[in-house]
């Protein structure tokens, strides 16, 4: 209830852009299926609703997507997240400022995978569309 009240007060400031910094869901990674994940995401969005002209961005937290293991279920939860909130890593510009939202849980997972194979970071081939590939792409497009 306090979150709802705080959001109501904050939204009266009429922001142009809102960035939610992870853990939008209490236990999204534990959702047993797509329907339950979407129900939780819809509940979040109903509490933190915005006007249609407000740009909204989301950064995933460990409660929104899987952390600690790359497996088929984790990949499914990541897809649920993408369908509910958008790409886990994104770049956007606001008034001549570039913002980067990074899939931090995905970065941890990929780095665990790299370290588990004893491959130095400089020699690691990033997972396609993963957070390391995203960061390298941004760095190369400066």
MOJO-V140007 format. One record per run of one state. SS is the DSSP state (@ for helix, = for strand, . for the rest). FROM is the first residue (numbers start at 1). TO is the last residue. Records with the same first field share a line. If there is no record, write none. Layout:
SS: FROM-TO ; FROM-TO
//
This chain:
.: 1-1 ; 12-16 ; 22-27 ; 31-33 ; 48-54 ; 60-71 ; 86-89 ; 95-96 ; 102-103 ; 117-120 ; 124-130 ; 141-142
@: 2-11 ; 28-30 ; 34-47 ; 72-85 ; 104-116 ; 121-123 ; 131-140
=: 17-21 ; 55-59 ; 90-94 ; 97-101
//
